[in-house]
Amino acid sequence: MKENKIEFHPRCMEFSPAVADYIIVHELCHTVHKDHSKAFWS
C-alpha cells in the first residue's frame, strides 16, 4: 500500500481558520480519491 503524505505550504497558515480547514479536508480526501472525480466531491 502506498503511503499518503500531505504537505502544506507555510503560507497556508495565513488563511482564516475556515479556509485552512477546507484545505486540510480537501487534501485528506485525496488520500482516498486521487483525482477530482464525482466520487471525490461526494
N, C-alpha and C positions, 0 to 999 in steps of 0.2 A: 504494500500500500504506500502510495506516495505521501510524503509528509506535507502538510499545508503550512505555509509560512506567510504571515501577514506583516508587512512593514508599512509604516506611515511616515509621510514627510513631516519634519518637525513643525512646519507652518500650520499643520492641521490643528495644533494646539491653540492657534489664534482665533479659530472659529468659535461661534457660540456653542454652548453645550448641546443644543438641539441639532445643529449641523454636524458636530463631531459624532453624536450618537448615530445619525443617519449614515455617515461614512463608515463607522465601525460595523454596524449591522449589515450594510451593503457588502463590505468586504468579507464578513463572516459567511454571508450567503454564498459567496464564491467558493467557499470550501466544499460546498455540496454541488452547486451548479456552476460550472466553469465559464459559462457564457451569459449573455443577456437574453436567453430564450424566454418563452412564455412561462415555462416552469419556474425559471429564476424569479420572475416578477410576481408569481403567485405566492 
